[in-house]
Amino acid sequence: MGQRIRPTAADVFASADFMRGIVVVSSFGFWAVMLGLMPVLVFRIWLA
C-alpha cells in the first residue's frame, strides 16, 4: 500500500517487549551474580 509514516502497534509493542526482556535478563543476571557472590563474601569475612 505504500510506506507507513507511523509505526504499527505491533512494532511499538515488539520494541517495548524487547527492551523489557533486556531489562529483565540484565537484572536477573545482576541478582544471580550478587546471590552467587554473597556466600563467598560472607565466608571470606567469617574467615577473617
Stockholm file with secondary structure:
# STOCKHOLM 1.0

chainA/1-48         MGQRIRPTAADVFASADFMRGIVVVSSFGFWAVMLGLMPVLVFRIWLA
#=GR chainA/1-48 SS CCCCSSCCHHHHHHHHHHHHHHHHHHHHHHHHHHHHHHHHHHHHHHHC
#=GC SS_cons        CCCCSSCCHHHHHHHHHHHHHHHHHHHHHHHHHHHHHHHHHHHHHHHC
//
